[in-house]
Amino acid sequence: MKKRTAKRALKWIGITIGVLLIIIAAGAAVMFGPFVKAANSIEKLEDGLYAMEFAGDYGFDDFLANGGAASDGEVAEYLVSFLSHGFYKADGNVTTGSFGCSTIYTQDENGTYFFGRNYDWAECETMIVHTKPENGYESVSTCCLDFLGFGDKYAPDGSMTERMQSIAAIYVPLDGMNAKGLVVADLTAGDDEETYQRTGKVNLTTTTAIRLLLDKAADVDEAVALLKQYDMNSSIGISHHLSIADAHGKSIVVEYVNGEMLVSETKVVTNHYLTDCEKRGVGSAQSRERYDTLAAYSGPAGAPQVRDMLESVAQKNYPKTDGSYEKTMWSIVYCPEGRCADFYFAENYDHEYRLILLGKNGIKDGRQYKLQTKDLCAQAREAGIDYKPARE
């Protein structure tokens, strides 16, 4: 009888342990499931270029509800406590320094709008990030992984820990477009003034402000209204301005001067101040040269023409004489109305990656590895997008 009782007890202990393990595994799946799926989605497209997809809650609403962040360090602390569940750990210093960039907003002969963007920097690891948040708009964005500060040995597609760390890229976009056709790009503004607003509002850094707009703003007016609700804080210790455009013909620059948010309509943005302020025009000679080159273009301009414009102001056209090195790490031609884009990496304008939002299976259906012959927006229509030009 005792043996039978002991066997029964052991049986129930085994069952109990099994149930507990199932519960623990289920809890881990709930906690880490979306993150593991995102980590496993990371794909190396070519040397220095990666892609990742995240569908689910990456904690941005919680980030805002808890006061946001007034520095890149505070963003990292939040990622430790919520997003990465302890996997995020910086293994070096966040990269700082200025970067030179250009944007242009055009219209083709059919009235379709396009937004071109160059990101100029030294060689860096780059990630294209496709997100589908639970409470926000689907978007595609681009991140310079060097800004994450994970150290020289970090491999975005390496160990599971490194892949989990890569999820932090969601919080440091440098440009992007959402499913409503809103496009945002970060550019340096022209001097060393850092912005640290202190008006008692929820804090944002430059990159988390871009994430806010991609997740929550449908057009330029909504973007401006949202930015006014937050205190801005400069990322990576430099001055910034934001080039923002939408699918309805509106394009602006947002700048911060002496702690004040300023807005001006413009089709071209480079790296000098453009708003009506005491710093208007402050910036490098190369910035003004790139601005003048882009502003001189007249007439209709579709995706191929915008690509050529971006190539005309790529860093290969401005060789350094002081021994330093800079490259146009990526160029993107966004079509806000078609919710699609052509991505060019490291000044290779003969090879594009096509990104399509709202397609049946996300951007992976649209990403191609050879030069496209179809019109950018035509392929978006074929992907099943309800394409309705704003002019209609």
Secondary structure as UniProt FT lines:
FT   HELIX           2..41
FT   STRAND          43..46
FT   TURN            47..48
FT   STRAND          49..56
FT   HELIX           60..65
FT   TURN            66..67
FT   HELIX           72..78
FT   HELIX           79..83
FT   TURN            85..86
FT   STRAND          100..107
FT   TURN            109..110
FT   STRAND          113..121
FT   STRAND          126..133
FT   TURN            134..135
FT   STRAND          139..144
FT   HELIX           145..148
FT   TURN            152..153
FT   TURN            156..157
FT   HELIX           160..166
FT   HELIX           167..171
FT   STRAND          175..178
FT   TURN            179..180
FT   STRAND          183..188
FT   STRAND          202..205
FT   HELIX           206..216
FT   HELIX           220..227
FT   TURN            228..229
FT   STRAND          230..233
FT   TURN            236..237
FT   STRAND          240..245
FT   TURN            247..248
FT   STRAND          251..257
FT   TURN            258..259
FT   STRAND          260..265
FT   STRAND          268..269
FT   TURN            278..281
FT   HELIX           285..295
FT   HELIX           303..312
FT   HELIX           315..317
FT   STRAND          327..335
FT   TURN            336..339
FT   STRAND          340..345
FT   TURN            346..347
FT   TURN            349..350
FT   STRAND          352..356
FT   TURN            357..358
FT   TURN            360..362
FT   HELIX           363..366
FT   HELIX           376..382
FT   TURN            383..384
FT   TURN            390..391
//
